[in-house]
Amino acid sequence: MPGEDDDVEQSWTGGLAQGCAPVFQPFGEPALSSVSLTTPSPGKSNKLENIKNWTISTYKCSRQSLYEKLGKTNRTVDSELEGQIETLRDTQRKYGNILRLSRALTSHFYHVVQTQSSLGECFSDLAHKSPELQEEFLYNAETQRNLTKNGQHLLAALNFFVSSINTIVNKTMEDSIMTVKQYEVSRVEYDAYRSDLDYYREAPKTEVNQMKLGETESSFNAKKTEFEKLRSDVQIKLKFLDENRVKVMQKQLLLFHNAVSAYFSGNQTALEATMKQFAIKVKSPTSQPPSWMQQ
């Protein structure tokens, strides 16, 4: 109503509360507000700067990856190293398949041993209750007890084999794969900044372009140092991984062959010798198989 406008105070929304459009103040002019403006603290400024740098880097890398897929830019290629990396990934897949099948074999064989143990107890119990078949039940019970004992030895060897393969696949190889992934990200960053550097070198020699050229060159040198370090790390890890893999697998394949051959040929002496050779301890027949989470 007329005369009441002077009593209405301006809201913090700049007029939205009155149904009007907000009034934006140009930069540099004082704001008609009682809210005090404070300068961001150094910590907040650093966070904002980090977010800004991360956003720029992410954009550059996304653009580089897209242009590489479209064939619009060149990428740094190390044919020998990339061949080794592909071999590592293929080896990990194949060893992962060995691990999966070995776990399945161990699980199935565990149930076979448990069944043999229960069957032996059943034969022994019937031997005392069936005098007319006592002798037959007794030697069958003894046979099942021997099979159970030898089965426990083979089961321990299989568990040892599975544990070693699991270490190779999910720890040793995976550690190298993680370093490879870091290297691949670093390669994209390196190429992205290299492309920007080439652009500013060919751009008109304006003051702004010269300033951008200096900044880009500094960032490029940092990315180049990081890229070369990670490439060296990958080469070293691949070399030691291959040496360690061969050494471990020679031992594990010998164990697997000797234990399986001795068990299925009925050579108890050879089976026990294999267990001593590889210092494998046999678990009690009542022990439970490892859960799928532990595996």
C-alpha positions as CSV (number, residue, x, y, z in Angstrom):
1,M,0.0,0.0,0.0
2,P,1.1,3.6,-0.6
3,G,3.2,4.8,2.3
4,E,4.3,1.4,3.4
5,D,7.1,1.0,1.0
6,D,9.5,2.9,3.2
7,D,8.9,0.3,6.0
8,V,9.9,-2.7,3.9
9,E,13.5,-3.7,4.4
10,Q,15.5,-5.2,1.6
11,S,15.8,-9.0,2.1
12,W,19.1,-11.0,1.7
13,T,17.7,-12.4,-1.5
14,G,18.1,-9.1,-3.2
15,G,14.3,-8.6,-3.8
16,L,13.2,-12.2,-4.3
17,A,11.1,-12.1,-1.2
18,Q,9.2,-9.2,-2.7
19,G,8.6,-11.1,-6.0
20,C,11.2,-9.0,-7.9
21,A,14.3,-10.1,-9.8
22,P,17.5,-10.0,-7.8
23,V,19.8,-7.1,-8.2
24,F,23.4,-8.2,-9.1
25,Q,26.2,-5.8,-8.2
26,P,29.1,-5.4,-10.7
27,F,32.5,-6.5,-9.5
28,G,34.4,-3.8,-7.7
29,E,31.4,-1.9,-6.5
30,P,30.2,-2.1,-2.8
31,A,27.3,-4.4,-2.2
32,L,24.2,-3.1,-0.5
33,S,24.3,-5.8,2.1
34,S,25.1,-6.1,5.7
35,V,26.9,-9.4,5.1
36,S,30.7,-8.9,5.5
37,L,32.9,-10.4,2.8
38,T,36.1,-12.1,3.9
39,T,39.2,-13.2,1.9
40,P,39.5,-17.0,1.6
41,S,42.1,-18.5,3.9
42,P,45.3,-19.9,2.4
43,G,44.1,-23.5,3.0
44,K,40.9,-22.9,1.0
45,S,42.9,-21.2,-1.7
46,N,45.2,-24.2,-2.0
47,K,42.2,-26.5,-2.2
48,L,40.6,-24.4,-4.9
49,E,43.9,-24.3,-6.8
50,N,44.2,-28.1,-6.5
51,I,40.7,-28.6,-7.8
52,K,41.4,-26.2,-10.7
53,N,44.6,-28.0,-11.6
54,W,42.9,-31.4,-11.4
55,T,40.0,-30.3,-13.6
56,I,42.4,-28.9,-16.2
57,S,44.5,-32.1,-16.2
58,T,41.4,-34.3,-16.4
59,Y,40.1,-32.3,-19.4
60,K,43.5,-32.5,-21.1
61,C,43.7,-36.3,-20.6
62,S,40.1,-36.9,-21.7
63,R,40.7,-34.9,-24.8
64,Q,44.0,-36.7,-25.5
65,S,42.3,-40.2,-25.1
66,L,39.4,-39.2,-27.3
67,Y,41.7,-37.8,-30.1
68,E,43.8,-41.0,-29.9
69,K,40.8,-43.1,-30.5
70,L,39.7,-40.9,-33.4
71,G,43.2,-41.0,-34.8
72,K,43.6,-37.2,-34.6
73,T,46.8,-37.1,-32.6
74,N,49.9,-39.1,-32.1
75,R,50.7,-41.1,-29.0
76,T,54.0,-42.2,-27.5
77,V,54.6,-45.8,-28.3
78,D,57.1,-48.2,-26.7
79,S,56.5,-51.4,-28.7
80,E,58.8,-53.6,-26.6
81,L,57.4,-52.5,-23.2
82,E,53.8,-52.6,-24.4
83,G,54.4,-56.2,-25.7
84,Q,55.7,-57.1,-22.2
85,I,52.7,-55.5,-20.6
86,E,50.3,-57.4,-22.8
87,T,52.2,-60.7,-22.1
88,L,51.8,-60.0,-18.4
89,R,48.0,-59.5,-18.6
90,D,47.7,-62.6,-20.7
91,T,49.8,-64.6,-18.2
92,Q,47.7,-63.3,-15.3
93,R,44.5,-64.4,-17.1
94,K,45.9,-67.9,-17.7
95,Y,47.3,-68.3,-14.2
96,G,43.9,-67.1,-12.9
97,N,42.3,-70.0,-14.7
98,I,44.8,-72.4,-13.1
99,L,43.9,-70.9,-9.7
100,R,40.2,-71.3,-10.4
101,L,40.5,-75.0,-11.5
102,S,42.9,-75.8,-8.7
103,R,40.5,-74.4,-6.1
104,A,37.7,-76.5,-7.7
105,L,39.9,-79.7,-7.6
106,T,40.8,-79.0,-3.9
107,S,37.2,-78.5,-2.9
108,H,36.0,-81.6,-4.7
109,F,38.8,-83.7,-3.3
110,Y,38.1,-82.4,0.2
111,H,34.6,-83.9,0.0
112,V,36.0,-87.1,-1.4
113,V,38.3,-87.5,1.7
114,Q,35.5,-86.6,4.1
115,T,33.3,-89.2,2.4
116,Q,36.1,-91.9,2.6
117,S,36.5,-91.1,6.3
118,S,32.8,-91.5,7.0
119,L,32.6,-94.6,5.0
120,G,35.5,-96.2,6.9
121,E,33.8,-95.4,10.2
122,C,30.6,-97.0,8.9
123,F,32.5,-100.2,7.8
124,S,34.2,-100.4,11.2
125,D,30.9,-100.0,13.1
126,L,29.2,-102.7,11.0
127,A,32.2,-105.1,11.6
128,H,31.3,-105.2,15.3
129,K,27.6,-105.7,14.5
130,S,27.8,-108.3,11.7
131,P,30.0,-111.2,12.8
132,E,29.3,-113.1,9.6
133,L,30.9,-110.2,7.6
134,Q,33.4,-109.0,10.2
135,E,36.5,-109.8,8.2
136,E,35.2,-108.1,5.0
137,F,34.1,-105.0,6.8
138,L,37.3,-104.7,8.7
139,Y,39.7,-104.8,5.7
140,N,37.4,-102.3,3.9
141,A,37.5,-100.1,6.9
142,E,41.3,-100.3,7.0
143,T,41.5,-99.5,3.3
144,Q,39.3,-96.4,3.7
145,R,41.4,-95.2,6.7
146,N,44.6,-95.5,4.6
147,L,42.9,-93.7,1.7
148,T,41.8,-90.9,4.1
149,K,45.3,-90.6,5.6
150,N,46.9,-90.3,2.2
151,G,44.1,-88.0,1.0
152,Q,44.9,-85.7,3.8
153,H,48.5,-85.5,2.6
154,L,47.4,-84.8,-1.0
155,L,44.9,-82.2,0.3
156,A,47.6,-80.4,2.2
157,A,49.8,-80.4,-0.9
158,L,46.9,-79.0,-3.0
159,N,46.2,-76.3,-0.5
160,F,49.8,-75.3,-0.5
161,F,49.8,-75.2,-4.3
162,V,46.6,-73.1,-4.4
163,S,48.0,-70.6,-1.8
164,S,51.2,-70.1,-3.8
165,I,49.3,-69.6,-7.1
166,N,47.0,-67.1,-5.4
167,T,49.9,-65.1,-4.2
168,I,51.4,-64.9,-7.7
169,V,48.1,-63.9,-9.3
170,N,46.5,-61.6,-6.8
171,K,49.5,-60.1,-5.1
172,T,52.7,-60.3,-7.1
173,M,51.2,-59.9,-10.6
174,E,48.5,-57.5,-9.4
175,D,51.1,-55.2,-7.9
176,S,52.8,-55.0,-11.2
177,I,49.5,-54.4,-13.0
178,M,48.8,-51.5,-10.7
179,T,52.2,-49.9,-11.6
180,V,51.3,-50.5,-15.2
181,K,48.0,-48.7,-14.8
182,Q,49.8,-45.7,-13.2
183,Y,52.3,-45.8,-16.1
184,E,49.5,-45.7,-18.7
185,V,47.8,-42.8,-17.0
186,S,51.1,-41.0,-16.9
187,R,51.7,-41.7,-20.6
188,V,48.3,-40.0,-21.5
189,E,49.2,-37.0,-19.3
190,Y,52.6,-36.7,-20.9
191,D,51.2,-36.9,-24.5
192,A,48.4,-34.4,-23.6
193,Y,50.9,-31.8,-22.3
194,R,53.2,-32.6,-25.3
195,S,50.4,-31.8,-27.7
196,D,49.7,-28.5,-25.9
197,L,53.4,-27.6,-26.0
198,D,53.5,-28.2,-29.8
199,Y,50.4,-26.1,-30.2
200,Y,51.9,-23.1,-28.3
201,R,55.2,-23.4,-30.1
202,E,53.4,-23.0,-33.5
203,A,51.0,-20.3,-32.2
204,P,51.5,-16.6,-33.0
205,K,54.2,-15.0,-30.8
206,T,51.8,-12.9,-28.7
207,E,52.5,-12.0,-25.1
208,V,49.7,-14.3,-23.9
209,N,50.9,-17.2,-26.0
210,Q,54.4,-16.8,-24.8
211,M,53.3,-16.9,-21.2
212,K,51.2,-20.0,-21.9
213,L,54.2,-21.6,-23.6
214,G,56.3,-21.1,-20.5
215,E,53.7,-22.5,-18.2
216,T,53.0,-25.5,-20.5
217,E,56.7,-26.2,-20.9
218,S,57.1,-26.3,-17.2
219,S,54.2,-28.7,-16.7
220,F,55.4,-30.8,-19.6
221,N,58.8,-31.3,-18.1
222,A,57.2,-32.4,-14.8
223,K,55.0,-34.9,-16.6
224,K,57.9,-36.1,-18.6
225,T,60.0,-36.8,-15.5
226,E,57.1,-38.7,-13.9
227,F,56.4,-40.6,-17.1
228,E,60.0,-41.7,-17.5
229,K,60.2,-42.8,-13.8
230,L,57.1,-44.9,-14.1
231,R,58.3,-46.5,-17.3
232,S,61.5,-47.4,-15.6
233,D,59.6,-48.8,-12.6
234,V,57.4,-51.0,-14.9
235,Q,60.5,-52.3,-16.7
236,I,62.2,-53.3,-13.4
237,K,59.0,-54.8,-11.9
238,L,58.3,-56.9,-15.1
239,K,61.9,-58.2,-15.0
240,F,61.8,-59.3,-11.4
241,L,58.3,-60.6,-11.7
242,D,59.2,-62.9,-14.5
243,E,62.3,-64.2,-12.6
244,N,60.3,-64.8,-9.4
245,R,57.4,-66.4,-11.3
246,V,59.6,-69.0,-13.0
247,K,61.4,-69.8,-9.7
248,V,58.1,-70.2,-7.7
249,M,56.3,-72.2,-10.4
250,Q,59.2,-74.7,-10.9
251,K,58.9,-75.6,-7.2
252,Q,55.1,-75.6,-7.2
253,L,54.7,-77.7,-10.4
254,L,57.2,-80.2,-9.1
255,L,55.2,-80.5,-5.8
256,F,51.9,-80.9,-7.7
257,H,53.3,-83.6,-10.0
258,N,55.0,-85.6,-7.2
259,A,52.0,-85.4,-4.8
260,V,49.3,-86.3,-7.4
261,S,51.4,-89.1,-8.9
262,A,52.3,-90.6,-5.6
263,Y,48.7,-90.5,-4.3
264,F,47.0,-92.0,-7.4
265,S,49.7,-94.7,-7.8
266,G,49.2,-95.7,-4.2
267,N,52.8,-94.9,-3.3
268,Q,52.5,-93.8,0.3
269,T,56.3,-93.6,0.9
270,A,56.7,-91.3,-2.1
271,L,53.8,-89.1,-0.9
272,E,55.2,-88.7,2.6
273,A,58.7,-88.0,1.1
274,T,57.1,-85.2,-1.0
275,M,55.5,-83.7,2.1
276,K,58.8,-83.6,3.9
277,Q,60.7,-82.3,0.9
278,F,58.4,-79.2,0.7
279,A,57.9,-78.9,4.5
280,I,54.1,-79.2,4.3
281,K,52.1,-79.8,7.4
282,V,49.0,-82.0,7.3
283,K,45.8,-80.7,8.9
284,S,43.6,-82.9,11.0
285,P,40.8,-84.8,9.2
286,T,38.2,-82.7,11.1
287,S,39.5,-79.4,9.8
288,Q,37.1,-77.4,7.6
289,P,38.0,-76.3,4.0
290,P,38.8,-72.6,3.6
291,S,35.7,-70.4,2.9
292,W,35.4,-68.7,-0.5
293,M,36.1,-65.4,1.2
294,Q,39.4,-66.7,2.5
295,Q,40.2,-68.1,-0.9
